[in-house]
Amino acid sequence: MKTKIRVTKSSGNVFADIGLPNAAEHSIKADMVLRIAARIKSKGLTQAEAASLLGLAHAVALGALLPEQIS
């Protein structure tokens, strides 16, 4: 017996789809983080170098923002 899985088409904003308040703001922030992470990776920067360029006091602050694949 096959189990049927219900699929709901996304609105294009996962944050809105799950009912979070300020969904547009969450989506914009997520997009910014992904773009920053991609730029850091493409330039081969360490977290410390990227944090310095972004004006952050510590690389730890940057690490808390970025997806895990950036080291």
N, C-alpha and C positions, 0 to 999 in steps of 0.2 A: 504494500500500500504506500503510495506516494503522499508525502505531506505537502499541502499547498502553502506557499509562502505569500503573504500579502505584501504587495509593493505599492508604495505611494510615491508619485512623482514629486521631486523636489521643486521648491519655489526658486531655487538658485541661491538661497541663503540658508545654510544649515542651522544657523542660530535662530532664525525665524521659524524654521520647520520644527524645532524642538521647544518653541515657545519662550525663548529668553527675551527679557526686556532689552531694549536698545540693540536689537539684532543688527541693524545697519552699522552701528558703531563697532560692534564685535567683529563683523565681517571686514570692515576697513582695517582695523587693527591687525587682524590675522593676515590679511593681504600684505600689509606693510612689513610684518615680521618675516613672511616668506620671501619678499623681495630683498630685504636686508640680508637674510641668510644666504640667498643665491648670490648676491654681490660679494659677500665675504668669501664664500667658497670659490667663486670665479677668480678672485684676486689672490687666493691662497693665503689669506690673513689668518693669524692666530686670533683667539678670542681677546688676548691682551692688546694686540695691535688694533683690532677692530674697535674695542672699547675706547682706546685712546683717540682714535679718529672720530668716534661718535661723541666724545666728550664725557664718557662715563668714567666714574672714579675707579671702578673695579671691573675686571673681566667677569667676575661672578655675577654681576648685575646683567651683563650681556648674556651669559650662559643661561640665566633664568628665563630669558625671553625667546631664545632661539630653539628651533627644533633640535632634537638630539643628534642628528647626523653631523652637525657642525661641532668640531672639537678644537 
